[in-house]
Amino acid sequence: MYQYNYKDQAIVDQRVIQFRDQTTRYLNGEIPEDKYRALRLMNGVYVQTHAPLLRIAGPYGLLSSKQVRKLASIARDYDKGFCHFTTRQNIQFNWPALERVPDILEELASVQMHAIQTSGNCLRNTTSDQLAGICKDEIEDPRPYCEIIRQWTILHPEFAYLPRKFKIAVSGAKQDRAATQFHDIGLHLVKNDQGEVGFKVFVGGGLGRTPVIGQVIRPFLEKKHLLSYLEAIVRVYNLYGRRDNKYRARIKILVREAGLAEVTQKVEAEWQIIKDKLQLSATDISDMRAQFNPPAYAADAAQDTSYAEKLAGNSEFATWVKHNTAEHKVDGYIAAYISLKAPDSPPGDCSESQLDAIADLADQYSFGMVRVTHRQNLVLADIKQADLFSLWQKLSALALATPNINKATDMICCPGLDYCSLANAGSIGIAKEINAQLDSLDYLHDLGEVKINISGCMNGCAHQSVGHIGILGVDKKGVEWYQITLGGSSENDAAIGDRLGPAVSKEDIAGVIKTILETYLDLRHDEDETFLAVVRRLGVSPFKEKVYADH
């Protein structure tokens, strides 16, 4: 894990002092609301329905146990005893008092965390694969490049006030687990014909009101040119992105309206000016890679026999392993998912007591590290197989072992009307109702991989456009209704879901989702054919016919 140097620490410490002064002056009436708004957004503070919301950066989703404990203490001392993990690997507190936000930021700075540029029209937190560094399909660990990008983006003077927010994601594996094609810039580590590793660069992806799949602007970029090429893209966006309409201000609109060829031409021209002045040296890259050296794995971990015995002797444990773990590239180790999707809990929420316990488990079993996923769960990435049964028992006692990763109850869910001032409809309550319809684990597991994403408004914070089943809340004359899409994906086979038909009522939505899932079971060739495969084979018509016949 990257450790701050004195420059990093000075930046966050000085920002705390600066924002404390700005907030004090605002509360004293010395800074008007319109001017303070830009200041608070650059420090991660939104105004929500009930209280300010503070969004904290989780760079490429990697947290130390010390940082997780700090989140627990903030939840206890400044909030209502919980935090929320987001789809971009960030952390949110929903109930801080504005006058205490500078105190929270000071606490965060003490453990090398901050909220800088987690909101506002700027370069946002760089995200990556939650299995980076340990997955078997990895070409190269993307996290060193994420950190290089983080250091380049933070407080970049040219890009502090872009036309709109700007997001970058990096993947180093063959399977895209970071939704890179739905970011303003997506980077894939790839090998060229000569066996050299570089970047395939996507541009113009995004979700929200206008979901767009990113396009390849450069099939192969040498590593040394990473920052200069990124800078060229953002410069072109800053120059030509629309500022007259915030709904048309993202780079995805620029690429769509100007065309990829014209945008590429402008980027290449800008790049020629700066490419030799902003190069990464081999030493720059190797020094950063050294910050992410593997932990001290036990050489004899694979010799353990107790793991196989526990699997054979405990069916509940075997079920959890099947659904909530991932292969590790080191023999004898396994990555374990911590499900934040227990049936009676809001998706993505984690209590202060759970956070403290997770930090303890990370120290005991996973070299003191915790990772945040893009589906609002957590990962302990380096578990010896001999320790997995003990870990499962402790997670079960904490209500953190629901065996549902990538299943229908592992829903992405935005706060909706419960917190968000932009929402048109509720989300958390709908997730609970769908959970109630799917209360049988046998039924849930028989459904296989089904990704349900629920957003309370068109901003699409829960990525409903790319859910296998997407649910979008809409307001019809003060009444909550829900539009449904089928067939989306944010992975290698990126796709935007197709609209099923007219919106359905709040009272009917959970039953409709169950009807869709039952229709899938009737239509699949066999138990190996996934929900997404059936939708792509048959389209939405058979689902539409069944839903609107029954409702």
N, C-alpha and C positions, 0 to 999 in steps of 0.2 A: 504494500500500500504506500502511495506517495506521502511523504512527510513534508510539511511546510518548512521552507527555509525562512530566514529572518525577513526577507522581502515579502513573502506571502503573508506572514503574520502581521507585518507592519500595515499592509493594505487593509486587512480586515479590522485590525485594531483602530486604525484611523477612521475607517468608515463608521464604526460604532460611535466614535466621538462626534463625527460630523452629523450623523443622523439624530443623535440625542439632542444636539443643539437645534437642528431643524424642527424636530418634533416639539421641543419646548417652546420655540418661537411660534410655531403654528397654534399650539394650545393656548398661548398667551395672546393670540390674535395679531401677531406681527407678520405672519405669512398667510396670504389669502389661500382659500381652498384650491383654486385652479392651479396655483404654483406648487402647493404642497403635494398635490396629486402625483405629479411627475416624480417628485422626490421619494414619496413613499413607494411608488411602483418599482422604482429602481432598487428598493430595499425589500422587495417581496411582500409588501403590505397591500391587500385588497380591502375594500369595504363590502361586507356581505350583509345579509338580511339582519342578523342579530348582533354581530360583532365584527371587528376586523378579522381578516384571515391572514396568517403569516405563512408564506411558503419558503421552505428551507431547501437549499441545493444539496442534492446527493450525487456528486459527480460520478458518472458511469455506474451508479447504483452501489458503490462500495462504502461500507461503514465499519468502523472498529467497534469493539465492545464498549470502549470508553465513550464513544459518541452515542451509542444506543442508550447507555445509562444516562447520559446528559439529556437525551430526548425524554426519557422517563421522568427525570427530575423536573424538566420544564412542564411536562404534562401535569404533574402534581402541583407545582408551585404557581404556575401562570395560566393554566387552562382547566379543563374539566375532566382531567384524568385520562386522556387518550390523545393519540395523534392519528393522522391519516396518511397512508402511502399512496402515491399517485402513479399514473401510467407512464410518467416520464422520470420515475425513480427519485422523485422528490418527496419531501415530508411536509405536511400541512398541520397547522394548529388553527382551530375554528373559533376559539373563544378568548383570545388575548385582549387585554385592555390596551388601547393605543398608547397610553402614557407609560406602559410597562414594556412595550416592544423593544426599546433600546436596551433595557436590562436583559431581555431574552437574547438579543444579538450579542451582548457582552458575554453572556454565558456560553453561547455557541462559539464565539471566537476563542474561548479558553480551550476548546477541543478541536480547533482547526475546522470549524464549520461557519457558514454564513448564509445570508439570504440575498446576496448581491445578484442582480440581473436574473432573478427568478420570475420576474414579471416586467411589463413595460415593453416598449418597442426597441428591443436590443437583442444581442446575441445571448441566447438562453443556455441553460445547463446542457452539456453534451452527454448523450446517453449511449449505452452499449448493451451487449449481450450479458445477461445475468450469469451465464456459464463461461464467461471469458476466462481463458487461462487453464481451464480444466476439461473442456469438452473434447471428445475424440475426433470431431469433424473440423477442428480448428486448423487454419492455415498458419495463423500467427496471432498471438495475444494482442487484441486491439487497445487495451487499456493504456499502454504508454503513449499511444497517439492521441487518445482521448485527453490525457493529462497535458500533452503538448498543446492541444487545441484549447483546453481550459485556460492555460496560462496566456495564450494568445488573445482569447476573447475577453478575459476579465478586464473591465474598465478600458476597453479599447477606445481611444479618444475619437476615432473616426466613425465608430459604429454605435455610439451611445443612444442616438435618436434616429433609428431607421424608420422607413415608412410603416413597418409593423414588426412584430416579433419574428425572430429567426432561429430555427432549430436545426441542430446537426446531430446525426447518429452514426455510429461506427460499428461495423460487424467484422469479425475476423474468421468466421466459420462458414462452412458450406451452407448450413441452414441459417436463414435470417431470423434471429429471435429478437431483433431490435427495431422492427418496423421501419427499416431504413428507407424504403421506397415511399414512405409517407412523411418524409421530413423535407425541409427546405433544401438541405444538402444531405445526401446519404452516401456513406463511404463503405465499400466492400474491399477488404484485403483479398487480392487475387494473385495468381501466378500467370505470367505471360508465357509465350512459346519458348522463351529462353530459360524458363524456370525462375525468373526474378520475381520477387514479391513487390507489389505496388498496390495502387488503389483504383478500383472502378468507381467513377464519380457519377452520382445521380443528382439531378437538380429539379426543383419545381414540384416536389411532392407536398401533400398536405391533406388535412382532414377538415373538420369544421363545416361551415355552410356550403363550401364547394370542394368536396373531396376529389383529389387528383393524384394519380400515380406518377411518381417522378420518372424522368427520362434520363438516359445515359448521355451526359455531356462530354465525358472523356472515358474511353474504355480502359485505359491504363495510364496511371500517373506515377512517376517515380516518387519514392518516399521523400527525397530531398526537396521536392517541389510542393509538398503538402500545404504548408502555410501560404505560400505565394499564390497558389491556385485558389485556395479558399478565399484569400483576400481579394483576388481579382473578381470572383463571383459576387462577393458581398459589395464590392465597390460598384459594380454594374447595377446591382439591385438598388443600392443607395442612390445612384444617379437617376435611374429610370423607373423605379417602382412608384406606383401611383400614391399620392398623398391627398388626393381630393375625396377619396371614398375609402374608409377603413375596411369595408367588406371586399374591396378589390385591390388591396394594397400589398398582399403577399406575393412572393416571387412566383408562386404557381400561376397567378393571373398574368404576370409579366411574360412568363414563358408561353402561356396559352395565347395571349394577344399578339405578342411580337413574333412568336415562333421560335422553336429550339435553334434553328440555324442562325437566326439573327442574334439571339442571346449568346450563342457559342462564339460567333464572330466578335462580338463586343468583349466577351470575357478573354478570348485569346489575345486581342489587341491590348487590353489592360495588363494581361499577364506578361506580355513581352517587355513591358516597362519595368516590372518589379521582380521578375523571376530570378534574376541573378543577385538581387539585393536581400532576399528573404529566404535563403536556402537553409535547410537542416543539414548539418554535417553528420557523418557517420558517428562521431563522438557524441553529438547531441542525442542521437537516437539510442546509442548503446548505454549512455548514462541514464536515460530515462527508463530504458528496459530494466536496468539494474534495480530500479525502485520497485519492480514487480517480480522479483525473483521468486520461484516457488518456495513454499515453506519446507520445513525439515520433515519430509514424509518418512514414515517408518519403513525400513527395508523389508521387514518380515510381515507386513500387514496382510499380504495375500495368503499367508500360511495358516491363518485362523480358520478353524472348522466350526466354531460355535454359531456363526452367522447362518450357515446352511441348516444347522440343527434347529435354530429358532424359526427359520422359514418353514421348515417341514412340520414343526410342532405347534405353531400358533397361526391360525388362519387369519385373524384380524391383523396381525403384524404383516403377514404375507400380502394381504390386500393393500395395506398402506405402502409397502415397498413397491408394489406393482404400479401404483398410481401416483405416488408422491416422491419418487426418487429419480435420479438421472445418472447415466453412466459417467464414470470418471476416467480420465486418460491414464491415471496411475493405478496399477493393480492393487486391489485390497482396499480402495477408497471409493466412496459413493457420495454424490451430492443429494442432500435432503431438502425438500421444499417444506416450508412452514406455511400452512394454509391459513390465511386471514379471512376465510370464507365459511366459518361455522354458521349453521343455519339461523341462529338467533342473533347474529352480529352484523352490523353494517359492513359491506365489503370494503376491505382495505383498512379498516380501523384496528388499532392495537392499543390496549390499555397500558397504563404505567406499570402495573405489576407484571404484565406479560413482557413488556420491554425489558424490565430488569432481569426477568428470568431468561429471556432470549440472550441477553448479554452474558449471563452466567454460562448458558449452554455453549455459546460461541467460544468462551474461554476454555471450557472443559473439553470440548470435542472438535472445534474447528479453527484452531490457531487464532482465536479472538476476532474473527471476521464474520460479518453478516452482509448479505447482498439483497438488493431490492429488485423485484421483477417488474416487467411491464404489465402484468396482470394483477398488480396490487397484492402480491404475496412476497415472502422472504425466502432466502436460501442459505443454508449452512453448507458450504461447498466442499468441505474436505473432511468427511466423516470416515473414520476407519470402519470397515464392515463389522468388526468385532464390537464396536460401540453403538451400532445402529439400533439394536433392540432396546438398549437402555435409553437412548435418545428418544425413540418412539414412545416409550412409557412416560417420559417426562413431558413430552409435547402433548400427549393425550390428556394428562392431568391438567394441562393449561388450556384445553379446548383449542389446540393449535395443530391437530393431527387429522382433521377431516380428510378422508381419502378422495379428493375431488379435483386434483390439479388437471386443468384443461377439460374438465367435465362440465355438464350443464349448470351446476350450482357454483362453479368457479367464475362467477359473473364479474365483469368490470362494471362499475357503477359510480356515477358522479354523485355529488351531494344532493342535487335536485333542489326541490322547494324546501327541504329541511334546513338548508343553509344559504343557498346561492340566490343572490338578488336578480340574477339573469334568467333563472329557470322558469319554464312554462308549466312544468309538471313535476310530480314526485318521482324519485328513482329508488330510494332505499326501501320504501314500503312495497314497491312492485317486486324488487328482488326477494323480499321476505315472502311475498305471496307465491312467487314461482318456486322458491325453496320448499314451501309447504306442499306444493303439487308433486314435488320430486323427493319425497321423504324416504323412499326406499332405496337403499344403497345398491341392491341388486339391479333395480330398474335403472338407476343412474349409471352404473358401470356398463350395463347392457347397451346403453345409448352410445358409449364410446366417446370420442373427442367431439365436443360441441361447445363452441365459444359464443356465449351470449353477452352482448354489450348494451348497456342501458344509459342513455343520456337524457337529461331533463330539458335540453334546449338545443337549438341548431348549432351552437358553438362546438358541440360534440366532444366534450372533455373525456367521455368514456368510449370514444371511437366506435360509435354505433355503425358507422358506414362500412367498417371492415369486420364486423362480427359475423360469424357464421349465421347467427340470428341477431339482427340489430333492432333495437327498440328506441324510438325517438319520441319524447314527450312533446305534445303540442297543446296550445290553448285554443279552445273553441268557445268563445263568448263566456270566458271564465270557468269553463269545465275542462278537466284533464282528459285528453285522448292520446292515443299512441299509434304512431306509424311503425310498420314492420318491414325490414328488408332481410333478404336471404342471400347467402352465397358469398359474403365478403371474406377477405383474408388479408392479413398484414405481413405474410411471410413471403417466401420466394415466389409463390404463385399469387402475387398481389392482385386483389380484385376488390371492386366496390360493389356492395350488395345491391340486388334488384328489389325494387318496391313490390311488396306483396299485393297491395290493394288499398282500399280506404282505411283510414284510421279506425281503431277499435276503442271502446270505452275503457275507462279505468276498471270498471267492474268486471270486464270480460278478458282483460289482457292476459292474466295468468292462465286462464282456461284455454285461450287461443294458443299460447306457447305450448301447453301440453298437447293440444290437438296437432300442432305442427310436428312435435316429436313423435307422437304416435303414428302419424302419417308416414314419417320417415321409416319407422320400424316396419310398417306394412310394405313399403316400396323398395327397401334395400334388397339386393341379390342375396346377401348372406351377412353374417355378423361382422365380417371384415370390411364391408363397404361403409365408409364413413358418411356422416350427415352431409358434409361438404361435397363429397363425391356424388351422392344422390342428387343434390340440388344441381350440380353441374351437368349431370347426365340427363335430367328430366326438366330442368328449369323450375320456375316457381308455380307453373300452372296447376299441377296436381295438389299442391299445398293450398293454393288460393281457392280452388274448388272446394276442398274439404273445410277450410276455415269459414268461408262465407256461406256454406250450406248449413253449418252447425251454429253460426252466430249471425 
